[in-house]
Amino acid sequence: MVEGYCVKCKAKQEMSNAEEVTMKNGRKAMKGKCPKCDTGMYRITGGGAKKK
């Protein structure tokens, strides 16, 4: 499981239904839901876009 910060609970929580996504700028992130309040959570994991 991936840990992220829930802005509604104001605490770190384990994400449920976490999946890896790629943002528009090419960076990788994990997207999931808070198990307590069901709010969407997002955590940037790295792998920045390559500059030319």
Beta strands, then each sheet from edge to edge (+ up, - down):
strand 1: 3-6
strand 2: 11-14
strand 3: 16-22
strand 4: 28-33
strand 5: 40-46
sheet 1: 1+ 2-
sheet 2: 3+ 4- 5+
end
